[in-house]
Amino acid sequence: MTAAPSNDRALGYLGVLRTFPGFRSLFVARVISLLGDWFSLIAVIALLREVAGSNPKALSGLLILKLLPIFLAGPLAGVVADRFSRKAIMVITDLVRVVFVLGLFAAPHTPFPVGFTYAMILLQVVASAFFEPARAAALPQLVPDRHLGTANALGAVAWSMVFTLGSALGGLVTGWLGWRVALGLDAATYLVSAWFVGRIILPPRPRRAGGPVGWKTWTGYRDFRDGVRYIVGRPDIATVLFVKIGWGIAGALTLLLTLFGERVYALGNRPDLGVTLLYVARAIGTGIGPALARRIVTHESATAMRRLIAFSFLWPMGGYLVFSWVTHPVSAFVSVMLAHFGGSVLWVYSTVLLQRMSVDEFRGRVMSTDLGMATLVISVSTAVYGWLAAEPGADLRALVRWMAVSLVVPALVWFLAAGRWPVGERPHRVGPDGSA
């Protein structure tokens, strides 16, 4: 664990960046690659529109491919993050993603442009599925437990700022210079990210427990099995894993915001600018939410975070119900922004709790399970709403209302589960089979 000065209890965002150089390099790498990702999302939507037209099913297929491979690759990604160098994993996946982003340039010239686009996105996201668990598992190696809340909130604020800037610039660059320029910039950001990750020095990790070496070890089956046992043996961790799953019920929001931007709020008859307007609103809300939460939950105890999570399930419901009724672009912008105050709190504080509660040798598997299960639910939600939106005479506003009201279910489940299995602290020792 990176040592921290004794008087660092009140470190803010800048203090954490100054004090922990490894985290600073990882933070900069992520910010740069995220900037390219948001350039890429607008660009790929434009590419898909060029080869398939404005088709809700094609768009929902793209958004599902941005998510579902993370679930499918999750079990292996978690094992890899706990078995091999997390730094090496991040560098290699950055370099691999450069190849697949550049491959999208060939899509319009292939016999099956939509299928080729999907294939490149699929491979890019599979690589990302290995990067994110390694990054999340490495974070507690770079920042002490008491600063994980600040570090993760800083990540959400940065995500918001980059999403805002990237979506705005991505919309402008794609609208005026074309999707090829935007994708070229995305590929370059992965190269810069790999350079910054390469500068990180991770502290030594505990030695892995010994055991028989056979096909179960070589294939990762034993590590995967032990990870499942660890999670099952910690019902408090399993409870926190539910948070992102519950938020994933509203996972079709990216699809619905895109359709609203194209069909309802196309500024100056330019769909890319309408999509950008709503994406930027989402990004700003995502950044402000954790910053406000840190002022409310100043001590960031497990109990305080548990209560805030319960409230944060209901806040987005109100925001999106308002969004479903308003008709002016400014009102739509404000309602989406407010809705994501709560959504970002759910994401940040569930991550902090899992990082605090899980031991290092299982943290990669815990984080990959968290992300994988969330993306599965988001993918299902996107598929369902994409199918409904493609029906003749589909009412987008009614779909948003259904999505908003559905958040009542995870709010109730979280309230009951968190009351029965209160989140705890990380145990000092675990057994060789993952038992606490």
C-alpha positions as CSV (number, residue, x, y, z in Angstrom):
1,M,0.0,0.0,0.0
2,T,1.3,3.5,-0.9
3,A,2.3,5.3,2.3
4,A,0.4,8.5,3.1
5,P,1.5,11.4,5.3
6,S,0.1,11.4,8.8
7,N,-1.7,14.7,8.4
8,D,-3.6,13.9,5.2
9,R,-7.0,13.3,6.6
10,A,-8.5,16.2,4.8
11,L,-6.9,15.7,1.4
12,G,-9.1,17.0,-1.4
13,Y,-9.0,16.2,-5.0
14,L,-5.8,18.1,-5.8
15,G,-4.2,16.9,-2.6
16,V,-4.8,13.2,-3.6
17,L,-3.3,13.9,-7.0
18,R,-0.3,15.6,-5.5
19,T,0.4,13.1,-2.8
20,F,0.1,9.8,-4.7
21,P,2.0,9.9,-8.0
22,G,1.0,6.5,-9.1
23,F,-2.7,7.4,-8.9
24,R,-1.9,10.6,-10.7
25,S,-0.5,8.8,-13.7
26,L,-3.4,6.3,-13.7
27,F,-5.8,9.2,-13.5
28,V,-4.3,11.1,-16.4
29,A,-4.2,7.9,-18.5
30,R,-7.9,7.3,-17.9
31,V,-8.9,10.9,-18.6
32,I,-7.0,10.9,-21.9
33,S,-8.5,7.5,-23.1
34,L,-12.0,8.6,-22.0
35,L,-11.7,11.7,-24.0
36,G,-11.1,9.6,-27.1
37,D,-13.9,7.2,-26.1
38,W,-16.5,10.0,-26.2
39,F,-15.1,11.2,-29.5
40,S,-15.5,7.6,-30.7
41,L,-19.1,7.1,-29.5
42,I,-20.4,10.0,-31.5
43,A,-18.3,9.0,-34.4
44,V,-19.4,5.4,-34.4
45,I,-23.1,6.5,-34.2
46,A,-22.5,8.7,-37.3
47,L,-20.7,5.8,-39.0
48,L,-23.6,3.5,-38.3
49,R,-26.1,6.1,-39.5
50,E,-24.1,6.3,-42.8
51,V,-24.2,2.5,-43.4
52,A,-27.5,1.6,-41.8
53,G,-29.6,4.8,-41.6
54,S,-31.4,5.9,-38.5
55,N,-32.5,2.5,-37.2
56,P,-33.2,2.0,-33.5
57,K,-32.5,-1.7,-33.7
58,A,-29.1,-1.1,-35.3
59,L,-28.3,1.6,-32.7
60,S,-29.4,-0.6,-29.8
61,G,-27.2,-3.4,-31.2
62,L,-24.3,-1.0,-31.2
63,L,-24.9,0.0,-27.6
64,I,-25.3,-3.6,-26.5
65,L,-21.9,-4.4,-28.1
66,K,-20.5,-1.6,-26.1
67,L,-21.5,-3.4,-23.0
68,L,-22.3,-7.2,-23.3
69,P,-18.8,-8.3,-24.0
70,I,-17.7,-6.9,-20.6
71,F,-20.1,-9.4,-19.0
72,L,-19.0,-12.3,-21.2
73,A,-15.3,-11.6,-20.7
74,G,-15.7,-10.7,-17.0
75,P,-14.9,-14.1,-15.4
76,L,-11.6,-14.4,-17.3
77,A,-10.8,-10.7,-16.9
78,G,-11.1,-11.0,-13.1
79,V,-8.9,-14.0,-13.0
80,V,-6.3,-12.3,-15.2
81,A,-6.3,-9.2,-13.0
82,D,-5.6,-11.2,-9.9
83,R,-3.0,-13.5,-11.5
84,F,-0.9,-11.2,-13.7
85,S,0.6,-7.7,-13.5
86,R,-2.2,-5.2,-13.5
87,K,0.0,-2.6,-15.0
88,A,1.0,-4.9,-18.0
89,I,-2.7,-5.7,-18.6
90,M,-3.6,-2.1,-18.9
91,V,-0.7,-1.2,-21.2
92,I,-1.4,-4.2,-23.5
93,T,-5.1,-3.6,-23.8
94,D,-4.5,0.1,-24.6
95,L,-2.3,-0.9,-27.5
96,V,-4.7,-3.6,-28.7
97,R,-7.6,-1.1,-28.8
98,V,-5.6,1.2,-31.2
99,V,-5.8,-1.6,-33.8
100,F,-9.5,-2.2,-33.5
101,V,-10.4,1.6,-33.6
102,L,-8.4,2.0,-36.8
103,G,-10.1,-1.0,-38.2
104,L,-13.4,0.9,-38.3
105,F,-12.0,3.0,-41.2
106,A,-12.6,0.0,-43.5
107,A,-16.2,-0.6,-42.5
108,P,-17.9,1.3,-45.4
109,H,-15.8,-0.5,-47.9
110,T,-16.6,-4.1,-46.8
111,P,-19.5,-6.3,-48.1
112,F,-21.2,-6.2,-44.7
113,P,-20.5,-2.8,-43.2
114,V,-22.8,-3.1,-40.2
115,G,-21.5,-6.5,-39.3
116,F,-17.9,-5.3,-39.7
117,T,-18.5,-2.3,-37.5
118,Y,-20.0,-4.5,-34.9
119,A,-17.0,-6.9,-35.1
120,M,-14.5,-4.1,-34.5
121,I,-16.6,-2.7,-31.6
122,L,-16.9,-6.2,-30.1
123,L,-13.1,-6.7,-30.1
124,Q,-12.4,-3.2,-28.8
125,V,-14.8,-3.7,-25.9
126,V,-13.4,-7.2,-25.1
127,A,-10.0,-5.5,-24.6
128,S,-11.7,-2.8,-22.4
129,A,-13.2,-5.6,-20.3
130,F,-9.7,-6.6,-19.2
131,F,-8.5,-3.0,-18.6
132,E,-11.2,-1.8,-16.2
133,P,-11.0,-4.6,-13.6
134,A,-7.2,-4.2,-13.5
135,R,-7.5,-0.5,-13.0
136,A,-10.2,-0.7,-10.3
137,A,-8.3,-3.5,-8.5
138,A,-5.0,-1.5,-8.7
139,L,-6.5,1.7,-7.2
140,P,-6.3,0.5,-3.6
141,Q,-2.6,-0.3,-4.2
142,L,-2.0,3.3,-5.1
143,V,-4.3,5.1,-2.6
144,P,-5.0,4.3,1.1
145,D,-8.5,3.1,2.1
146,R,-9.4,6.4,3.7
147,H,-8.9,8.3,0.4
148,L,-10.6,5.8,-1.9
149,G,-13.8,7.8,-1.7
150,T,-12.0,11.0,-2.8
151,A,-10.1,9.1,-5.5
152,N,-13.3,7.5,-7.0
153,A,-15.3,10.7,-6.7
154,L,-12.5,12.5,-8.5
155,G,-12.7,9.8,-11.2
156,A,-16.5,10.5,-11.6
157,V,-15.9,14.3,-11.8
158,A,-13.2,13.7,-14.4
159,W,-15.5,11.3,-16.3
160,S,-18.1,14.1,-16.3
161,M,-15.7,16.8,-17.5
162,V,-14.3,14.5,-20.1
163,F,-17.7,13.3,-21.2
164,T,-18.8,16.9,-21.4
165,L,-15.8,18.0,-23.4
166,G,-15.5,14.8,-25.4
167,S,-19.2,14.7,-26.3
168,A,-19.2,18.4,-27.3
169,L,-16.0,18.2,-29.3
170,G,-16.9,14.8,-30.6
171,G,-20.2,16.2,-31.9
172,L,-18.6,19.2,-33.5
173,V,-15.6,17.3,-35.0
174,T,-17.9,14.5,-36.3
175,G,-20.5,17.0,-37.6
176,W,-17.9,19.2,-39.4
177,L,-14.9,17.1,-40.1
178,G,-16.4,13.6,-40.2
179,W,-16.3,10.5,-38.1
180,R,-12.9,9.4,-39.5
181,V,-11.1,12.3,-37.9
182,A,-12.8,11.6,-34.5
183,L,-11.8,7.9,-34.7
184,G,-8.2,8.9,-35.5
185,L,-8.1,11.0,-32.3
186,D,-9.5,8.2,-30.3
187,A,-6.7,5.8,-31.5
188,A,-4.1,8.4,-30.5
189,T,-5.5,8.8,-27.0
190,Y,-4.9,5.0,-26.3
191,L,-1.3,5.4,-27.2
192,V,-0.9,8.3,-24.8
193,S,-2.8,6.4,-22.1
194,A,-0.4,3.4,-22.5
195,W,2.6,5.7,-22.0
196,F,1.2,7.1,-18.7
197,V,0.2,3.7,-17.3
198,G,3.8,2.5,-18.1
199,R,5.1,5.1,-15.7
200,I,3.2,3.6,-12.7
201,I,5.0,1.7,-10.0
202,L,2.7,-0.7,-8.2
203,P,3.7,-1.9,-4.8
204,P,4.3,-5.7,-4.3
205,R,1.2,-7.8,-3.9
206,P,0.8,-10.6,-1.4
207,R,2.0,-14.0,-2.6
208,R,-0.6,-16.3,-4.0
209,A,-1.6,-19.3,-2.0
210,G,-0.1,-22.5,-3.2
211,G,-2.1,-25.5,-4.5
212,P,-2.0,-28.3,-7.0
213,V,-1.1,-27.4,-10.5
214,G,-3.3,-28.9,-13.2
215,W,-5.8,-28.0,-15.9
216,K,-7.9,-26.2,-13.3
217,T,-5.0,-23.9,-12.5
218,W,-3.8,-23.3,-16.1
219,T,-7.3,-22.6,-17.4
220,G,-8.2,-20.3,-14.5
221,Y,-11.1,-22.5,-13.5
222,R,-9.7,-22.8,-9.9
223,D,-9.3,-19.1,-9.5
224,F,-12.8,-18.4,-10.9
225,R,-14.3,-21.0,-8.6
226,D,-12.5,-19.6,-5.6
227,G,-13.7,-16.1,-6.5
228,V,-17.3,-17.3,-6.6
229,R,-16.8,-18.9,-3.2
230,Y,-15.4,-15.7,-1.8
231,I,-18.3,-13.6,-3.0
232,V,-20.9,-16.2,-1.8
233,G,-19.2,-16.4,1.6
234,R,-19.4,-12.6,1.9
235,P,-23.1,-11.7,1.6
236,D,-22.3,-8.1,2.4
237,I,-20.2,-7.9,-0.8
238,A,-22.9,-9.7,-2.7
239,T,-25.3,-7.1,-1.5
240,V,-23.1,-4.2,-2.8
241,L,-22.8,-6.0,-6.1
242,F,-26.5,-5.5,-6.5
243,V,-26.2,-1.7,-6.7
244,K,-24.9,-1.4,-10.2
245,I,-27.2,-4.2,-11.3
246,G,-30.2,-2.2,-10.0
247,W,-29.1,0.9,-11.7
248,G,-28.6,-1.2,-14.9
249,I,-32.4,-1.6,-15.1
250,A,-32.4,2.0,-16.4
251,G,-29.5,1.1,-18.7
252,A,-31.5,2.0,-21.8
253,L,-31.0,5.6,-21.0
254,T,-28.1,6.0,-23.5
255,L,-30.3,4.6,-26.3
256,L,-33.3,6.8,-25.3
257,L,-31.2,9.9,-25.0
258,T,-29.7,9.2,-28.4
259,L,-33.2,8.8,-30.0
260,F,-34.5,11.9,-28.3
261,G,-31.4,13.9,-29.5
262,E,-32.0,12.7,-33.1
263,R,-35.8,12.9,-33.3
264,V,-36.9,15.5,-30.7
265,Y,-34.0,17.9,-30.0
266,A,-32.0,17.9,-33.2
267,L,-30.5,21.4,-32.9
268,G,-30.5,23.2,-36.3
269,N,-31.8,19.9,-37.9
270,R,-28.4,18.4,-37.0
271,P,-29.0,15.1,-35.1
272,D,-25.4,14.9,-33.8
273,L,-25.8,18.2,-32.0
274,G,-29.1,17.1,-30.4
275,V,-27.4,13.9,-29.1
276,T,-24.5,15.9,-27.8
277,L,-26.9,18.3,-25.9
278,L,-28.3,15.4,-23.9
279,Y,-25.0,13.6,-23.5
280,V,-23.4,16.7,-22.0
281,A,-26.3,17.1,-19.6
282,R,-25.8,13.6,-18.4
283,A,-22.1,14.2,-18.0
284,I,-22.5,17.3,-16.0
285,G,-24.9,15.6,-13.6
286,T,-22.5,12.7,-13.2
287,G,-19.7,15.0,-12.1
288,I,-21.8,17.1,-9.7
289,G,-23.5,14.2,-7.9
290,P,-20.4,12.7,-6.2
291,A,-19.0,16.1,-5.3
292,L,-22.3,17.0,-3.5
293,A,-22.4,13.6,-1.9
294,R,-18.9,14.1,-0.4
295,R,-20.3,17.2,1.3
296,I,-23.3,15.3,2.7
297,V,-21.4,12.1,3.7
298,T,-18.2,13.8,5.0
299,H,-16.9,10.8,7.0
300,E,-17.9,8.3,4.3
301,S,-18.7,5.5,6.8
302,A,-20.3,2.3,5.5
303,T,-23.6,3.2,7.2
304,A,-23.8,6.7,5.7
305,M,-23.0,5.4,2.2
306,R,-25.6,2.7,2.5
307,R,-28.3,5.3,3.3
308,L,-27.2,7.6,0.5
309,I,-27.3,4.7,-2.0
310,A,-31.0,4.0,-1.0
311,F,-31.9,7.6,-1.7
312,S,-29.9,7.7,-4.9
313,F,-32.1,5.0,-6.5
314,L,-35.1,7.3,-6.3
315,W,-33.6,10.6,-7.3
316,P,-33.0,9.6,-11.0
317,M,-36.6,8.4,-11.2
318,G,-37.9,11.9,-10.5
319,G,-35.5,13.5,-12.9
320,Y,-36.4,11.2,-15.8
321,L,-40.2,11.5,-15.1
322,V,-39.7,15.3,-15.5
323,F,-37.7,14.7,-18.7
324,S,-40.5,12.6,-20.1
325,W,-42.9,15.6,-19.9
326,V,-40.9,18.6,-20.8
327,T,-40.6,19.8,-24.4
328,H,-38.0,22.6,-24.4
329,P,-34.3,21.7,-25.0
330,V,-33.3,23.7,-21.9
331,S,-35.8,21.9,-19.7
332,A,-34.7,18.6,-21.1
333,F,-31.0,19.5,-20.4
334,V,-31.7,20.4,-16.8
335,S,-33.9,17.3,-16.0
336,V,-31.3,14.9,-17.4
337,M,-28.5,16.7,-15.5
338,L,-30.4,16.5,-12.2
339,A,-31.3,12.8,-12.8
340,H,-27.7,11.8,-13.0
341,F,-26.8,13.3,-9.6
342,G,-28.2,10.1,-8.2
343,G,-26.9,7.7,-10.8
344,S,-23.3,8.7,-10.4
345,V,-23.6,8.4,-6.6
346,L,-24.8,4.8,-7.0
347,W,-21.8,4.0,-9.2
348,V,-19.1,5.7,-7.2
349,Y,-20.1,4.6,-3.7
350,S,-20.7,1.0,-4.6
351,T,-17.2,0.9,-6.1
352,V,-15.7,2.5,-3.0
353,L,-17.5,-0.1,-0.7
354,L,-16.3,-3.0,-2.8
355,Q,-12.7,-1.8,-2.9
356,R,-12.7,-1.4,0.9
357,M,-14.4,-4.7,1.7
358,S,-12.5,-7.1,-0.7
359,V,-9.0,-8.3,-0.1
360,D,-6.3,-7.8,-2.8
361,E,-6.0,-11.4,-4.0
362,F,-9.8,-11.4,-4.8
363,R,-10.3,-7.8,-5.7
364,G,-9.9,-8.2,-9.5
365,R,-12.6,-10.9,-9.5
366,V,-14.9,-8.9,-7.4
367,M,-14.6,-5.8,-9.5
368,S,-15.0,-7.7,-12.8
369,T,-18.1,-9.4,-11.4
370,D,-19.5,-6.0,-10.4
371,L,-18.9,-4.5,-13.9
372,G,-19.9,-7.6,-15.8
373,M,-23.2,-8.1,-14.1
374,A,-24.1,-4.5,-14.4
375,T,-23.3,-4.5,-18.1
376,L,-25.4,-7.6,-18.6
377,V,-28.5,-5.9,-17.1
378,I,-27.8,-2.7,-19.1
379,S,-27.5,-4.8,-22.3
380,V,-30.8,-6.5,-21.6
381,S,-32.5,-3.2,-20.8
382,T,-31.1,-1.6,-24.0
383,A,-32.3,-4.6,-26.1
384,V,-35.8,-4.5,-24.7
385,Y,-36.2,-0.7,-25.1
386,G,-34.6,-0.8,-28.6
387,W,-37.1,-3.4,-29.7
388,L,-40.0,-1.3,-28.2
389,A,-38.7,1.9,-29.8
390,A,-38.6,0.3,-33.2
391,E,-42.3,-0.6,-33.1
392,P,-44.5,1.6,-35.4
393,G,-45.9,4.5,-33.5
394,A,-43.6,3.9,-30.5
395,D,-44.0,6.7,-27.8
396,L,-40.5,7.6,-26.6
397,R,-41.8,9.6,-23.7
398,A,-43.9,6.7,-22.4
399,L,-40.8,4.4,-22.6
400,V,-38.8,6.9,-20.5
401,R,-41.6,6.9,-17.9
402,W,-41.5,3.1,-17.7
403,M,-37.8,3.1,-17.3
404,A,-38.0,5.7,-14.5
405,V,-40.7,4.0,-12.5
406,S,-38.8,0.6,-12.8
407,L,-36.1,2.1,-10.4
408,V,-38.6,1.6,-7.5
409,V,-37.8,-2.2,-7.6
410,P,-34.0,-2.0,-7.0
411,A,-34.6,0.7,-4.3
412,L,-36.8,-1.7,-2.4
413,V,-34.5,-4.6,-2.8
414,W,-31.5,-2.6,-1.7
415,F,-33.4,-1.4,1.4
416,L,-34.3,-4.9,2.4
417,A,-30.9,-6.6,1.6
418,A,-28.7,-3.9,3.1
419,G,-30.7,-4.1,6.3
420,R,-30.2,-7.8,6.5
421,W,-26.5,-7.9,5.5
422,P,-25.0,-4.5,6.6
423,V,-21.8,-3.8,4.7
424,G,-18.7,-4.4,6.7
425,E,-14.9,-4.0,6.6
426,R,-12.2,-6.0,4.8
427,P,-11.2,-9.1,6.8
428,H,-7.6,-9.5,7.6
429,R,-7.3,-13.1,6.4
430,V,-9.0,-15.4,3.9
431,G,-8.7,-19.1,3.5
432,P,-7.0,-20.7,0.4
433,D,-10.4,-21.4,-1.1
434,G,-11.6,-17.8,-0.7
435,S,-13.5,-18.3,2.6
436,A,-13.3,-15.3,4.9
